[in-house]
Amino acid sequence: MRIVSVDPIYLKMPSITTAADGTQDTLLVRIRTDEGIEGWGECDASPLVSLSVYCCPMSHGNIINIRESLIGERIDGPEDVRRLRARVLRQGLDIQQIHHAYSGADIAAWDVVGKKLARPVYQLIGGAKQYPKLPYASVLFGNSPQETIQVARGLKERGFGAMKFGWGPLGSKDAAFDEALVRSAREGIGNEAELMIDAGVCWGNDVEKVLERAKTFAKYRVTWLEEPLHPDAIGRYGELARRRPAVPIAAGENCGTARTAEDYLENGGLSFIQIDAGRIGGITPARITCEQAQKRGVTYVNHTFKSRLSLAAALHVFADAEKFKYLEYPAAGSRLAFDLVKGLERDAKGMVSLPEKPGLGVEVNIDVVREFMVPVRVELSGLTVFESERL
Ligand SMILES: [Mg+2]
């Protein structure tokens, strides 16, 4: 079959705030074929920056947009998904954001092929069997230790076995305040559950400070300390590892190419590498990183703070890796993200598995797409370069 349309679709909440909440808007990508099959993907990026990579006019032979590279192409099996990715990246060689922006299309292409072959994506990328994951509820710290305890108690009531607190005011005051936030999180969730802390890059390049904080946080039995340093500070991450921090370090969610993830694996000394399939370029490069992590003894974890469409895509990448047990599981966010796709609920044991269904195995609610969609039209001198499809 052939690809007949590639539609980047911009959705947003009526108002957007500065909170580190990535569910306030999104970019969906829908691919349709001449056999009537449609696949969906989602990017975790600035939606309109990525949308432009789908429709920017050609500058020369190395700046050709994603839609032009895909429409009319054959898509029948996994090899086509890989071939199409290579074609898009080659034709968009000089578009710096192309890997990142292609994430949604790569995910949608896997969904298409899974539906065509009537198999779940995790099997098409080499998995024989899937293993249930331990979802960790992922939320932001409250604005104070008191607020954090309330958030933590609320999550505990929802029965999560692992919880991660991040961003918010961590790192904005002194050591005592940071400790109070972490202590409140532990107090609120109780002694049983696993606790992860996401520093949200708040200590920049300051390895000394991270070592100090890690020592303090270790008292509260922290599974990992995430992104204590700037995403580009891969050498500093390596230095941090050589100095043996008191808690394991996690990072990698910002990787916009598979090569950046490889750099983290080679030089960052991480215990956990966190990959967002909606940022790194889709399921294809995320799977490459997952396999490299396996070889190096680093634990692969998804990064997901979007809808359950993104969560499904993220889970297919490592569903078959029994050793990689943690699943980032957004537990807060906008109605846009929660209503767009349903499913992937916890089972009686509190674990999460993929439905054994073709493709990604989840359905996009088109009414929710219509409700939050913001139509886009790009014009040059009165000529329309791009116009959103009517849904
Ligand atoms: Mg994070």
Residues whose N, C-alpha, C, O or C-beta is under 5 A from the ligand:
A	BS01	MG	D198
